[in-house]
Amino acid sequence: MSCSNCFKGTVHEGTPRGIEAKFNGRDTYVVEPTTDPGSPSSSPPAVKGIVVILSDAFGWKFANLRILADEMARKGQFRVYLPDFFDGRVAPLWLLDLMPKMELSGFWATLWKPYYGIRIASGLGPFLIANRPGVSMPKILPFMESLRDEAKQQHLSLGVAGYCWGGKPAVNLAHTELIDCAFTAHPSALALPGEIEKIRVPFSLAIGDTDFVMGIKEVEQTKTILKAKSDDVPSKVVVYPGAGHGFAVRGNPGNEKEKMQGIEAEDQAIEWFAAYLKTT
């Protein structure tokens, strides 16, 4: 299940450069590779692979994820898709402001907590009911099957990057032949050991050592399972000291450590895709 940490963090500033389009029947943010400013080449670079981002609870319009998609496309020269698998039923952004208030102490803070609790429940309830795994995977699979066919026609490999809520479906897609590799950061609601044992494609995990959703005991268990499969399935687990749940997408850019760890996790994903997304 998701916890309160899945709904905490900071909204990042920036102007996404991609487009909104209908893709395989779903609203999707799409961004293509671009040349870096100052590059002598005026033509867009060739696409080196396709990445699908499976979002956290705040969905496909969340600025943080769109900026992340832009960076993946720019740095890795991937075509990146950020689809809406929530059908618009996302967690409201005001939860990012309200959740920390539940941790405040003092007379007035305590007095307000019942109100905060009711507000939080009104925001979380509809999201959690509408987007439970049994409802979500039947939406994700047809999209990925169609995209897999298109990727093959274009001689491109296909990977997924799942964040928080999107971590579980990313891991489940790694059980299939629909993708060529997978990355996830601070996944929620994984069923261990089974969902890790079934991984069959190159897999990379970014996790903080203070993550309350996937604790260190579960991280070590995951490492052990992946190590036993290493002859057949390449894997990499990076533990970020002091990082909590959500750090790779909702960290505070005003905090230098959080900012750098977010960039490092971004680069971890891009390097993984660069290694395992190949033109065919």
C-alpha positions, 0 to 999 in steps of 0.5 A: 500500500502507499503511505503518507511519504508517497504524497510529500515533496516539492513541485519543481520549477521549469517549462516542459518542452514536449507536447501533449498527444493521444497515443495508443488511446491515452493522453500522453506527454511526448518529448523527442531528443534535442540537441544541446544549446551551442551544438554545431548540429541543427538537425535533431539527433537520432532516437536511441530508444524509447522510454515510458515513464510510469508516474507517481501518484500525481500523474502525467501532468505533474511538472516534475515528471515532465521536466524529468522526461525532458532531461531523459530525452535530452541527455540520453537521446531517447523518445520519452512517453509519459502516459495518463494511466489514471484517467485523470484521477490523480492525487491532488497537488495540495496534498504536498502542502497538507501532508507535512502539517500532520507531523507538526506539534503544538497546541494549534497544530494538534487542534487542526489535525482532525480537519487535515485528516479529513481533507487528506482522506478526501484527496487520497481515497478516490485516487487509491480506489481508482488506481489500485493494481488490479485496475491499473495493469489492464490499462498499462498492458495494452498500451505497452503491447501496442508500443512494443509493436511500433518500437519493433517496426522502428527498430528501437528498444523499449524501456520503462522507468517507474516512480513510487506508484509506477514502480510496481507496474515497472517491476511487473513489466520486467517479468515480460518480454514487452520491454528490454530493460527497467528502472525504478526509484523508490517503488511502492507496494512491491510484493517480496520476494515474488515480484523481484524473483520474476524479473527477467530483463536488465533492472536498476533500482534507486532507493534511499536508506531512509525510505519507509516504504521499502526499508533496508531489510527489503533492499538487502533482500532484493539485492540478494535475489538479483545477485543470484540471477546476475548470470542471466539478468544484469542488475544494479541497486544504488542506495542513496544515503539519507534519501527518503521516499520520493527523492528522485522526483519530488526532492527539494531543489533548494536543498543541495543534497536533495538536488544532487541525489535527484540528479544522480538518480536521473543519471542512473536511469539514463545510463541504464537505458543507454546500456540496454536500449539498442537499435535493432 
